[in-house]
């Protein structure tokens, strides 16, 4: 495998890793919002709408 092919493969792997981590972050943020809403209810909704 040439240097160029090796670099292209590394870039593809890194792009896939970045996408997976981005998806995981989105899921975790949704879970945090759900749990904050469940824990604090209406007061949390008001805090998020005012900011």
N, C-alpha and C positions, 0 to 999 in steps of 0.2 A: 504494500500500500504506500502510495506517495505521501509526501508531507502535506500536500494540498488535500488529499482524500482524508488523511488523518485529522486535519483541522476541521474539515467539513463534518466529519463524524462527531467530533467533540462538540461542535456548535449545535448539531442536531440533538445530541444528548442533553446539552445544557438547556436548550429551548424546551425540550420535553420536561425536564426537571423544573424549570421556571413555571411552566403551565400547570404542572401538578401541584406545586407549592401555592400558586395563585388560587387554584380551585380549593385547596385545603384552607387557605386563609379566609376565602369567602364563606365556606361552610362554618368555620369557627366563629366568624363574626355574626352569622345568622344565629348560631347557637347562643352566643353571648346576648344578643338582642332578645331572643326568646326567654332566656333565663332571667335577664334583668326585668323584662316585662312581667314575667311570672312572679318574681320576687317582690317588685316594687309597685306593680300595677299601674294605676292611673297617674301616680306621682312621677313615675319614670316616663310615661308618655308625654307628660307636660314638660319634663326636663329636655327630652329629645326634640320637641317641637319648638322650644324657645331658643335652642342653640343654633 
